Every structure is written in C-alpha cells, then in structure tokens.
Amino acid sequence: MTALRHAVASAAARAGLTGERLNDFVVAVNELLTNAVRHGGGTGHVALWRCGASVMCEVSDRGAGLDGTSRPQRPAPDVPGGRGLWLAGELTDELEIKSGEQGTAVRIASRVF
C-alpha cells in the first residue's frame, strides 16, 4: 500500500495540493484504502482527479456496505477502531458516502488554494 500512497501523493501534488493540505489528503485517502481492504473483501478501486478548484478521490469496494451514509461522527475514546471515515471527513473539505448491495464508494474532495 506504500506504493499506492506515494502515487496518490504525486498525483494530488500535480493537481495542485501542497503542504499540510496535501499531507492531510494523502492520510484521508490512506484511511479509505485501508477500509476497502479490511471491510470490502480485500480489493477495491481508487480514482483521483481534479474538478474545478478541488482534488477529488473516490475509493470503492464490493463489501457488504455501511448501515448509514451520513457524515460519520467521532467514536467514543473507549471504542476501538471506527475512526477512518471520521478522520477522512475531518482532513478534507467534503466527504460523500454511497453504500448499497453492490458495495460502498466514498468520495472526498480538498480545495486547492
């Protein structure tokens, strides 16, 4: 997964993200990739592109899906795990979740300044 993380960092930098915003975006994507591997059957699909003033990333998988598709809330400190989606939402400007019988797709966006 390290090679993929480096590829995401390079592509996001070419798309205009820099500094802390770039680092935050890469961490957010890494959380989504980790979720796809852990909860989506071990495989997934990642797409990254520039749309207007934002860098977008969507990670999708064929897993069982999520119960809710609203913005995740921060888990209680005594609850193990469950922070990946919340963290991805905190580190980016937008987070959208689509989940159903065919799997889950999570899209994030960070504006380029």
Helices and strands as residue ranges (DSSP letters): H 2-14, H 19-39, E 45-51, E 54-61, H 84-91, E 94-100, E 103-111
